Amino acid sequence: MAQSQGWVRRYLKAFCKGFFVAVPVAVTFLDRVACVARVEGSSMQPSLNPGGSQSSDVVLLNHWKVRNFEVQRGDIVSLVSPKNPEQKIIKRVIALEGDIVKTIGHKNRYVKVPRGHIWVEGDHHGHSFDSNSFGPVSLGLLHAHATHILWPPERWQKLESVLPPERLPVQSEEK
């Protein structure tokens, strides 16, 4: 009987040590390096959720890549919604700070993206709540860079940073 109690005690002690190491490591990884997220809605069709409401893509979000606010035109990024801080949205970067962009339905026909901001849009124009609705977005709202579609299996692929030719900035300030 004493031996079985010793075995149980050793097992619980080892489990607790492992648990108290694994949980902080996992939380740090998911918060600072990468995580997965399900994409809902039609604003990024056809790049994401091409099947509409019947399916939702699951994407890999790379936090590490945006830690220094280094994004490129064409990147698909996750960011905190400027209108609802409780919500994360996923959009394509159309213009960087200093660029002049021709808008689609914004109050101004042309907008110069201010320093420390980006212009983001959904791929499905007219079905997207994006910079055409709320204007340039602060780089501080960036959450992650979407790099891969992980689910469904038949759609597994790397997400390319491609800017549609019709959405090129009118004028860009290259560094």
C-alpha positions as protocol buffer text, in pm:
chain_id: "A"
residue {
  index: 1
  type: MET
  ca { x: 0 y: 0 z: 0 }
}
residue {
  index: 2
  type: ALA
  ca { x: 282 y: 241 z: 91 }
}
residue {
  index: 3
  type: GLN
  ca { x: 451 y: 173 z: -244 }
}
residue {
  index: 4
  type: SER
  ca { x: 137 y: 257 z: -443 }
}
residue {
  index: 5
  type: GLN
  ca { x: 98 y: 585 z: -253 }
}
residue {
  index: 6
  type: GLY
  ca { x: 463 y: 672 z: -328 }
}
residue {
  index: 7
  type: TRP
  ca { x: 409 y: 605 z: -698 }
}
residue {
  index: 8
  type: VAL
  ca { x: 96 y: 822 z: -706 }
}
residue {
  index: 9
  type: ARG
  ca { x: 273 y: 1102 z: -519 }
}
residue {
  index: 10
  type: ARG
  ca { x: 571 y: 1093 z: -761 }
}
residue {
  index: 11
  type: TYR
  ca { x: 334 y: 1091 z: -1059 }
}
residue {
  index: 12
  type: LEU
  ca { x: 136 y: 1391 z: -928 }
}
residue {
  index: 13
  type: LYS
  ca { x: 456 y: 1580 z: -848 }
}
residue {
  index: 14
  type: ALA
  ca { x: 595 y: 1520 z: -1200 }
}
residue {
  index: 15
  type: PHE
  ca { x: 260 y: 1612 z: -1355 }
}
residue {
  index: 16
  type: CYS
  ca { x: 242 y: 1940 z: -1161 }
}
residue {
  index: 17
  type: LYS
  ca { x: 602 y: 2033 z: -1253 }
}
residue {
  index: 18
  type: GLY
  ca { x: 529 y: 1965 z: -1620 }
}
residue {
  index: 19
  type: PHE
  ca { x: 199 y: 2150 z: -1607 }
}
residue {
  index: 20
  type: PHE
  ca { x: 346 y: 2462 z: -1445 }
}
residue {
  index: 21
  type: VAL
  ca { x: 620 y: 2472 z: -1708 }
}
residue {
  index: 22
  type: ALA
  ca { x: 409 y: 2380 z: -2014 }
}
residue {
  index: 23
  type: VAL
  ca { x: 121 y: 2623 z: -1956 }
}
residue {
  index: 24
  type: PRO
  ca { x: 332 y: 2944 z: -1944 }
}
residue {
  index: 25
  type: VAL
  ca { x: 538 y: 2826 z: -2242 }
}
residue {
  index: 26
  type: ALA
  ca { x: 222 y: 2750 z: -2444 }
}
residue {
  index: 27
  type: VAL
  ca { x: 57 y: 3080 z: -2350 }
}
residue {
  index: 28
  type: THR
  ca { x: 371 y: 3275 z: -2441 }
}
residue {
  index: 29
  type: PHE
  ca { x: 399 y: 3091 z: -2773 }
}
residue {
  index: 30
  type: LEU
  ca { x: 35 y: 3156 z: -2865 }
}
residue {
  index: 31
  type: ASP
  ca { x: 58 y: 3521 z: -2759 }
}
residue {
  index: 32
  type: ARG
  ca { x: 397 y: 3611 z: -2910 }
}
residue {
  index: 33
  type: VAL
  ca { x: 480 y: 3366 z: -3191 }
}
residue {
  index: 34
  type: ALA
  ca { x: 181 y: 3214 z: -3369 }
}
residue {
  index: 35
  type: CYS
  ca { x: -174 y: 3088 z: -3329 }
}
residue {
  index: 36
  type: VAL
  ca { x: -460 y: 2963 z: -3544 }
}
residue {
  index: 37
  type: ALA
  ca { x: -790 y: 3138 z: -3609 }
}
residue {
  index: 38
  type: ARG
  ca { x: -1112 y: 3064 z: -3792 }
}
residue {
  index: 39
  type: VAL
  ca { x: -1207 y: 3320 z: -4057 }
}
residue {
  index: 40
  type: GLU
  ca { x: -1575 y: 3410 z: -4070 }
}
residue {
  index: 41
  type: GLY
  ca { x: -1764 y: 3614 z: -4327 }
}
residue {
  index: 42
  type: SER
  ca { x: -1728 y: 3695 z: -4694 }
}
residue {
  index: 43
  type: SER
  ca { x: -1512 y: 4009 z: -4688 }
}
residue {
  index: 44
  type: MET
  ca { x: -1197 y: 3825 z: -4800 }
}
residue {
  index: 45
  type: GLN
  ca { x: -1354 y: 3613 z: -5075 }
}
residue {
  index: 46
  type: PRO
  ca { x: -1221 y: 3458 z: -5294 }
}
residue {
  index: 47
  type: SER
  ca { x: -887 y: 3444 z: -5107 }
}
residue {
  index: 48
  type: LEU
  ca { x: -1049 y: 3314 z: -4786 }
}
residue {
  index: 49
  type: ASN
  ca { x: -1382 y: 3133 z: -4741 }
}
residue {
  index: 50
  type: PRO
  ca { x: -1453 y: 3091 z: -5114 }
}
residue {
  index: 51
  type: GLY
  ca { x: -1742 y: 2857 z: -5030 }
}
residue {
  index: 52
  type: GLY
  ca { x: -1930 y: 3132 z: -4849 }
}
residue {
  index: 53
  type: SER
  ca { x: -2121 y: 3049 z: -4535 }
}
residue {
  index: 54
  type: GLN
  ca { x: -2092 y: 2672 z: -4593 }
}
residue {
  index: 55
  type: SER
  ca { x: -1728 y: 2665 z: -4480 }
}
residue {
  index: 56
  type: SER
  ca { x: -1479 y: 2864 z: -4277 }
}
residue {
  index: 57
  type: ASP
  ca { x: -1107 y: 2865 z: -4345 }
}
residue {
  index: 58
  type: VAL
  ca { x: -869 y: 2823 z: -4052 }
}
residue {
  index: 59
  type: VAL
  ca { x: -548 y: 3024 z: -4092 }
}
residue {
  index: 60
  type: LEU
  ca { x: -211 y: 3037 z: -3921 }
}
residue {
  index: 61
  type: LEU
  ca { x: -147 y: 3381 z: -3772 }
}
residue {
  index: 62
  type: ASN
  ca { x: 218 y: 3477 z: -3729 }
}
residue {
  index: 63
  type: HIS
  ca { x: 253 y: 3733 z: -3446 }
}
residue {
  index: 64
  type: TRP
  ca { x: 630 y: 3738 z: -3472 }
}
residue {
  index: 65
  type: LYS
  ca { x: 630 y: 3883 z: -3826 }
}
residue {
  index: 66
  type: VAL
  ca { x: 441 y: 4201 z: -3725 }
}
residue {
  index: 67
  type: ARG
  ca { x: 622 y: 4264 z: -3394 }
}
residue {
  index: 68
  type: ASN
  ca { x: 815 y: 4555 z: -3552 }
}
residue {
  index: 69
  type: PHE
  ca { x: 517 y: 4668 z: -3763 }
}
residue {
  index: 70
  type: GLU
  ca { x: 690 y: 4546 z: -4079 }
}
residue {
  index: 71
  type: VAL
  ca { x: 417 y: 4477 z: -4331 }
}
residue {
  index: 72
  type: GLN
  ca { x: 411 y: 4493 z: -4709 }
}
residue {
  index: 73
  type: ARG
  ca { x: 144 y: 4584 z: -4959 }
}
residue {
  index: 74
  type: GLY
  ca { x: -57 y: 4271 z: -5031 }
}
residue {
  index: 75
  type: ASP
  ca { x: -5 y: 4105 z: -4690 }
}
residue {
  index: 76
  type: ILE
  ca { x: -316 y: 3957 z: -4530 }
}
residue {
  index: 77
  type: VAL
  ca { x: -321 y: 4074 z: -4169 }
}
residue {
  index: 78
  type: SER
  ca { x: -531 y: 4033 z: -3859 }
}
residue {
  index: 79
  type: LEU
  ca { x: -597 y: 4350 z: -3664 }
}
residue {
  index: 80
  type: VAL
  ca { x: -812 y: 4485 z: -3385 }
}
residue {
  index: 81
  type: SER
  ca { x: -1121 y: 4647 z: -3534 }
}
residue {
  index: 82
  type: PRO
  ca { x: -1096 y: 5028 z: -3510 }
}
residue {
  index: 83
  type: LYS
  ca { x: -1472 y: 5042 z: -3442 }
}
residue {
  index: 84
  type: ASN
  ca { x: -1500 y: 4750 z: -3195 }
}
residue {
  index: 85
  type: PRO
  ca { x: -1189 y: 4670 z: -2988 }
}
residue {
  index: 86
  type: GLU
  ca { x: -1343 y: 4338 z: -2882 }
}
residue {
  index: 87
  type: GLN
  ca { x: -1334 y: 4214 z: -3242 }
}
residue {
  index: 88
  type: LYS
  ca { x: -1046 y: 4107 z: -3466 }
}
residue {
  index: 89
  type: ILE
  ca { x: -1077 y: 4153 z: -3842 }
}
residue {
  index: 90
  type: ILE
  ca { x: -871 y: 4013 z: -4129 }
}
residue {
  index: 91
  type: LYS
  ca { x: -790 y: 4229 z: -4431 }
}
residue {
  index: 92
  type: ARG
  ca { x: -532 y: 4286 z: -4705 }
}
residue {
  index: 93
  type: VAL
  ca { x: -280 y: 4571 z: -4676 }
}
residue {
  index: 94
  type: ILE
  ca { x: -336 y: 4800 z: -4975 }
}
residue {
  index: 95
  type: ALA
  ca { x: -118 y: 5101 z: -4888 }
}
residue {
  index: 96
  type: LEU
  ca { x: 154 y: 5195 z: -4641 }
}
residue {
  index: 97
  type: GLU
  ca { x: 233 y: 5523 z: -4468 }
}
residue {
  index: 98
  type: GLY
  ca { x: 294 y: 5803 z: -4717 }
}
residue {
  index: 99
  type: ASP
  ca { x: 108 y: 5627 z: -5001 }
}
residue {
  index: 100
  type: ILE
  ca { x: -181 y: 5797 z: -5178 }
}
residue {
  index: 101
  type: VAL
  ca { x: -463 y: 5553 z: -5240 }
}
residue {
  index: 102
  type: LYS
  ca { x: -774 y: 5586 z: -5458 }
}
residue {
  index: 103
  type: THR
  ca { x: -1061 y: 5488 z: -5232 }
}
residue {
  index: 104
  type: ILE
  ca { x: -1376 y: 5288 z: -5299 }
}
residue {
  index: 105
  type: GLY
  ca { x: -1674 y: 5461 z: -5136 }
}
residue {
  index: 106
  type: HIS
  ca { x: -1475 y: 5659 z: -4877 }
}
residue {
  index: 107
  type: LYS
  ca { x: -1580 y: 6020 z: -4812 }
}
residue {
  index: 108
  type: ASN
  ca { x: -1261 y: 6137 z: -4990 }
}
residue {
  index: 109
  type: ARG
  ca { x: -1175 y: 6009 z: -5338 }
}
residue {
  index: 110
  type: TYR
  ca { x: -802 y: 6004 z: -5257 }
}
residue {
  index: 111
  type: VAL
  ca { x: -638 y: 5958 z: -4917 }
}
residue {
  index: 112
  type: LYS
  ca { x: -275 y: 5999 z: -4816 }
}
residue {
  index: 113
  type: VAL
  ca { x: -200 y: 5737 z: -4553 }
}
residue {
  index: 114
  type: PRO
  ca { x: -55 y: 5915 z: -4246 }
}
residue {
  index: 115
  type: ARG
  ca { x: 266 y: 5815 z: -4074 }
}
residue {
  index: 116
  type: GLY
  ca { x: 223 y: 5509 z: -3850 }
}
residue {
  index: 117
  type: HIS
  ca { x: -87 y: 5390 z: -4041 }
}
residue {
  index: 118
  type: ILE
  ca { x: -185 y: 5147 z: -4318 }
}
residue {
  index: 119
  type: TRP
  ca { x: -481 y: 5121 z: -4554 }
}
residue {
  index: 120
  type: VAL
  ca { x: -657 y: 4781 z: -4543 }
}
residue {
  index: 121
  type: GLU
  ca { x: -938 y: 4638 z: -4755 }
}
residue {
  index: 122
  type: GLY
  ca { x: -1124 y: 4313 z: -4795 }
}
residue {
  index: 123
  type: ASP
  ca { x: -1088 y: 4134 z: -5129 }
}
residue {
  index: 124
  type: HIS
  ca { x: -1467 y: 4127 z: -5173 }
}
residue {
  index: 125
  type: HIS
  ca { x: -1538 y: 4496 z: -5236 }
}
residue {
  index: 126
  type: GLY
  ca { x: -1882 y: 4608 z: -5128 }
}
residue {
  index: 127
  type: HIS
  ca { x: -1901 y: 4327 z: -4872 }
}
residue {
  index: 128
  type: SER
  ca { x: -1621 y: 4444 z: -4648 }
}
residue {
  index: 129
  type: PHE
  ca { x: -1599 y: 4673 z: -4347 }
}
residue {
  index: 130
  type: ASP
  ca { x: -1252 y: 4816 z: -4409 }
}
residue {
  index: 131
  type: SER
  ca { x: -1052 y: 5139 z: -4449 }
}
residue {
  index: 132
  type: ASN
  ca { x: -1308 y: 5262 z: -4701 }
}
residue {
  index: 133
  type: SER
  ca { x: -1546 y: 5277 z: -4403 }
}
residue {
  index: 134
  type: PHE
  ca { x: -1317 y: 5377 z: -4116 }
}
residue {
  index: 135
  type: GLY
  ca { x: -1009 y: 5529 z: -4284 }
}
residue {
  index: 136
  type: PRO
  ca { x: -641 y: 5450 z: -4232 }
}
residue {
  index: 137
  type: VAL
  ca { x: -561 y: 5208 z: -3949 }
}
residue {
  index: 138
  type: SER
  ca { x: -293 y: 5264 z: -3685 }
}
residue {
  index: 139
  type: LEU
  ca { x: -7 y: 5014 z: -3698 }
}
residue {
  index: 140
  type: GLY
  ca { x: -64 y: 4969 z: -3324 }
}
residue {
  index: 141
  type: LEU
  ca { x: -382 y: 4775 z: -3405 }
}
residue {
  index: 142
  type: LEU
  ca { x: -191 y: 4506 z: -3598 }
}
residue {
  index: 143
  type: HIS
  ca { x: -234 y: 4164 z: -3442 }
}
residue {
  index: 144
  type: ALA
  ca { x: -73 y: 3913 z: -3680 }
}
residue {
  index: 145
  type: HIS
  ca { x: 16 y: 3823 z: -4038 }
}
residue {
  index: 146
  type: ALA
  ca { x: -190 y: 3541 z: -4193 }
}
residue {
  index: 147
  type: THR
  ca { x: 59 y: 3306 z: -4359 }
}
residue {
  index: 148
  type: HIS
  ca { x: -117 y: 2976 z: -4438 }
}
residue {
  index: 149
  type: ILE
  ca { x: -460 y: 2820 z: -4475 }
}
residue {
  index: 150
  type: LEU
  ca { x: -461 y: 2514 z: -4249 }
}
residue {
  index: 151
  type: TRP
  ca { x: -820 y: 2394 z: -4287 }
}
residue {
  index: 152
  type: PRO
  ca { x: -1002 y: 2254 z: -4479 }
}
residue {
  index: 153
  type: PRO
  ca { x: -731 y: 2011 z: -4596 }
}
residue {
  index: 154
  type: GLU
  ca { x: -812 y: 2055 z: -4966 }
}
residue {
  index: 155
  type: ARG
  ca { x: -736 y: 2429 z: -4934 }
}
residue {
  index: 156
  type: TRP
  ca { x: -405 y: 2391 z: -4747 }
}
residue {
  index: 157
  type: GLN
  ca { x: -172 y: 2653 z: -4895 }
}
residue {
  index: 158
  type: LYS
  ca { x: 64 y: 2941 z: -4826 }
}
residue {
  index: 159
  type: LEU
  ca { x: -107 y: 3279 z: -4849 }
}
residue {
  index: 160
  type: GLU
  ca { x: 80 y: 3498 z: -5096 }
}
residue {
  index: 161
  type: SER
  ca { x: 124 y: 3872 z: -5051 }
}
residue {
  index: 162
  type: VAL
  ca { x: -38 y: 3982 z: -5375 }
}
residue {
  index: 163
  type: LEU
  ca { x: -182 y: 4325 z: -5439 }
}
residue {
  index: 164
  type: PRO
  ca { x: -453 y: 4335 z: -5706 }
}
residue {
  index: 165
  type: PRO
  ca { x: -328 y: 4557 z: -5993 }
}
residue {
  index: 166
  type: GLU
  ca { x: -636 y: 4782 z: -5972 }
}
residue {
  index: 167
  type: ARG
  ca { x: -558 y: 4855 z: -5604 }
}
residue {
  index: 168
  type: LEU
  ca { x: -201 y: 4978 z: -5648 }
}
residue {
  index: 169
  type: PRO
  ca { x: -141 y: 5310 z: -5473 }
}
residue {
  index: 170
  type: VAL
  ca { x: -166 y: 5619 z: -5695 }
}
residue {
  index: 171
  type: GLN
  ca { x: 162 y: 5737 z: -5546 }
}
residue {
  index: 172
  type: SER
  ca { x: 390 y: 5549 z: -5308 }
}
residue {
  index: 173
  type: GLU
  ca { x: 679 y: 5656 z: -5088 }
}
residue {
  index: 174
  type: GLU
  ca { x: 935 y: 5377 z: -5109 }
}
residue {
  index: 175
  type: LYS
  ca { x: 1189 y: 5377 z: -4828 }
}
